[in-house]
Amino acid sequence: MKQSTVIIVSIVCVISALFLIPANNLNLFDFSYPQLTNQSKQILQNQNNTLMVLASTIEDELNQAIDILNITARDPAVSNTLYANNISTKYMGIPEDQDVSKRLIAKEIMIIDKDFENVYFLLPNGNVYIGEPYENQKLLPRLNYADRDWYKGISGLVMSATSKDQNKTNINTQNSLAYVSSVFMSSSINKPAIGIAIPVYDNNWKTSKPSLLGYWVGILTLDKFQKIIDSLNLANGQRIIVFDHNGTALIDSSINDSTKSNSKEKNLTSFYNLASVKNALVGEKGIVTDTINGTKALSLYRSINAHSHTWGILFLL
């Protein structure tokens, strides 16, 4: 059985077990709905436990992805730009047969964590140096991506860290820098994705004055978590949504396999107007009544630590 399948099965088993926990073993929320029966409160608590497990799992996945990029960014094969003079719009970076060692590491990242759909190295000015798979690199519509959220985010963090450290970026500062972008519709994979960006310094990164070479960027989907949510067999009218720091859905249980193929469903949807979303994005957890498409529903919600941002997850009942 593949590792990703084992992880999904294990998480589903944990979530399923939560629904079997006796009520007297739980610390119920103060839901502020005195009209609810004890049985209803039990159901709500079990569903809240489901959210807790899902939120923790997503946080762990993001941290693992960041760790993979951080560790590989310090590899000597990554921390150089020997072929930068060969960047051109003909290849939307450098040719496929150049800097092969860096390309091999990018490929290895996508093998280790299959949610990485693409891995790129960009220069400090936002120009693409390499991209893997190379087929996606050569099909890029442009060379420069300095306008992207993940580029602006990580370059801002680097600038801020450098200025705070009096124009020095030490090893501790470097290891703590990572930017998780807002969700966007990836044209290369035709599905919602996020960008995780890490600064790359030269081989003097262990000293107090390393030079910034560029950014190591992974384009990441959360497909495995969509599969976990899909496997929960939610009741009619129930819905789980994972959203980014702007309140835009990254995962939505209401979008099943059949609707995913409908082009109208490929637009990103914002839920920022919901009270539950606003509360989660400031780090809160609880339950409120939300109105979606004119219908009132109870919303269980909690926050997700997405490293550079706060995300959230909600369970609509």
SVG drawing of the C-alpha trace seen along z (x, -y; Angstrom):
<svg xmlns="http://www.w3.org/2000/svg" viewBox="-35 -48 65 50">
<polyline fill="none" stroke="black" stroke-width="0.4" points="0.0,0.0 1.4,-3.4 2.4,-5.8 -0.1,-8.4 -2.9,-5.8 -1.8,-4.6 -1.9,-8.2 -5.4,-8.8 -6.7,-5.5 -5.2,-6.2 -6.7,-9.7 -10.1,-8.5 -10.0,-5.8 -9.1,-8.4 -11.9,-10.6 -14.4,-7.8 -13.4,-6.7 -14.3,-10.1 -17.9,-9.5 -17.9,-6.5 -16.6,-8.4 -19.1,-8.3 -20.6,-11.6 -19.4,-11.4 -15.8,-11.3 -16.1,-14.6 -15.7,-18.2 -18.6,-19.8 -18.4,-23.3 -20.6,-25.9 -22.5,-26.2 -24.8,-28.9 -27.8,-27.0 -29.7,-26.0 -32.6,-24.5 -30.3,-21.8 -30.7,-18.3 -27.7,-16.5 -27.8,-14.2 -27.6,-17.1 -24.7,-18.6 -23.0,-15.2 -23.3,-15.2 -21.9,-18.7 -19.0,-17.8 -18.1,-14.8 -18.2,-17.0 -16.0,-19.5 -13.5,-16.8 -13.5,-15.9 -12.6,-19.5 -9.9,-19.4 -8.3,-16.3 -8.6,-17.7 -7.1,-21.1 -4.2,-19.4 -3.5,-17.2 -3.5,-20.1 -1.1,-22.0 1.2,-19.0 1.1,-18.6 2.0,-22.3 4.8,-22.1 6.2,-18.9 6.1,-20.7 7.9,-23.7 10.6,-21.5 11.2,-19.6 11.8,-22.9 13.9,-24.4 16.2,-21.4 16.7,-21.1 17.2,-24.8 20.5,-24.4 21.8,-21.7 24.9,-22.9 23.2,-21.7 20.3,-24.1 22.3,-27.1 23.8,-28.3 22.7,-29.8 25.6,-28.8 23.5,-29.0 21.6,-32.2 23.1,-33.9 21.3,-31.3 17.8,-32.2 15.6,-33.1 11.9,-33.3 12.6,-30.5 12.8,-28.0 11.0,-30.2 14.1,-29.7 17.2,-27.7 17.3,-24.7 16.3,-21.3 19.9,-19.9 21.3,-22.6 21.6,-22.5 20.5,-18.9 21.5,-18.4 19.0,-21.0 16.3,-19.5 16.9,-16.1 16.3,-17.5 13.1,-19.2 11.9,-15.8 12.8,-14.1 10.7,-16.6 7.7,-15.7 8.3,-12.0 8.6,-12.5 5.5,-14.6 3.1,-13.9 1.0,-17.0 3.9,-19.0 2.7,-19.5 5.6,-21.8 8.9,-23.0 10.5,-26.2 13.7,-28.2 13.3,-31.9 15.9,-34.7 15.5,-37.5 13.9,-39.6 11.1,-37.0 12.5,-35.5 12.2,-31.7 15.5,-29.9 14.3,-26.3 10.9,-24.5 10.0,-20.9 8.4,-19.1 10.3,-20.8 7.2,-20.3 5.4,-22.8 8.4,-25.2 8.5,-25.5 4.7,-26.0 4.8,-28.9 3.0,-32.0 5.7,-34.4 9.2,-34.5 8.6,-36.8 6.3,-36.1 7.2,-39.0 3.5,-39.9 2.5,-36.7 1.4,-36.6 4.0,-34.0 6.8,-36.1 5.6,-39.3 5.2,-37.5 8.6,-35.8 10.5,-38.8 8.8,-41.0 9.7,-38.6 13.3,-38.5 13.5,-42.3 11.9,-42.7 14.3,-40.1 17.3,-41.7 16.4,-45.3 15.7,-44.1 19.1,-42.4 21.0,-45.4 21.5,-44.2 22.6,-40.7 20.6,-37.5 21.9,-34.8 21.2,-31.1 18.4,-31.3 16.6,-34.0 16.9,-32.0 15.6,-28.8 12.4,-30.5 11.5,-32.2 8.7,-30.6 5.7,-32.1 2.4,-30.2 0.4,-31.9 -3.4,-32.4 -5.1,-29.8 -5.1,-30.4 -6.2,-28.5 -3.1,-26.9 -3.2,-27.0 -0.6,-24.2 -2.6,-21.7 -6.1,-23.2 -7.0,-23.0 -6.8,-25.1 -3.2,-25.3 -1.0,-27.2 2.6,-28.4 5.1,-27.8 8.3,-29.9 11.6,-29.7 14.6,-32.0 17.8,-30.4 21.2,-31.8 24.7,-31.1 27.1,-28.6 27.9,-31.2 24.5,-30.7 26.1,-29.5 27.8,-32.8 26.3,-36.1 26.3,-37.6 24.9,-35.1 23.8,-36.5 20.3,-35.9 20.3,-33.8 16.6,-33.4 13.5,-31.5 12.7,-27.8 9.0,-27.6 6.7,-24.6 3.2,-24.6 1.1,-22.4 -2.4,-20.9 -4.2,-19.4 -5.7,-16.5 -5.1,-14.0 -7.3,-16.1 -10.0,-16.4 -10.0,-12.6 -10.2,-12.4 -13.2,-14.7 -14.9,-13.0 -14.5,-9.7 -16.5,-10.9 -19.8,-10.2 -21.4,-13.5 -25.1,-13.6 -27.4,-15.5 -26.9,-19.2 -23.6,-18.8 -20.5,-20.5 -16.9,-21.0 -14.9,-23.9 -11.2,-24.7 -10.4,-28.3 -7.3,-30.5 -6.5,-33.8 -8.7,-35.6 -11.7,-33.4 -11.4,-31.7 -12.1,-28.0 -9.3,-25.6 -11.3,-22.4 -15.1,-22.2 -16.9,-18.9 -19.8,-20.1 -17.7,-19.9 -17.7,-16.2 -16.0,-14.4 -18.9,-15.1 -19.0,-18.8 -15.2,-19.2 -15.4,-18.4 -17.8,-21.3 -15.9,-24.4 -18.3,-26.6 -17.0,-24.9 -13.4,-25.8 -13.8,-29.4 -12.6,-30.1 -15.3,-30.9 -15.0,-33.3 -16.8,-32.8 -15.3,-35.8 -18.8,-37.2 -19.6,-34.3 -19.3,-35.1 -17.7,-31.7 -15.0,-32.4 -14.2,-35.8 -14.0,-34.4 -11.7,-31.6 -9.4,-33.9 -8.7,-35.8 -7.9,-32.5 -11.2,-31.7 -13.2,-28.5 -16.9,-27.9 -20.3,-27.8 -22.5,-30.4 -25.5,-30.6 -24.5,-31.5 -26.7,-32.2 -25.5,-30.6 -27.5,-31.1 -30.5,-32.3 -30.4,-29.2 -29.5,-29.3 -27.2,-26.7 -25.1,-26.0 -21.4,-26.5 -18.8,-24.8 -15.4,-26.5 -11.8,-26.7 -8.5,-28.1 -5.6,-26.5 -2.0,-27.7 -0.7,-28.1 2.8,-29.4 2.7,-32.9 -1.1,-33.1 -4.2,-31.9 -6.5,-29.7 -9.7,-28.1 -12.1,-25.2 -15.8,-25.0 -18.5,-22.3 -21.9,-23.4 -24.8,-21.5"/>
</svg>
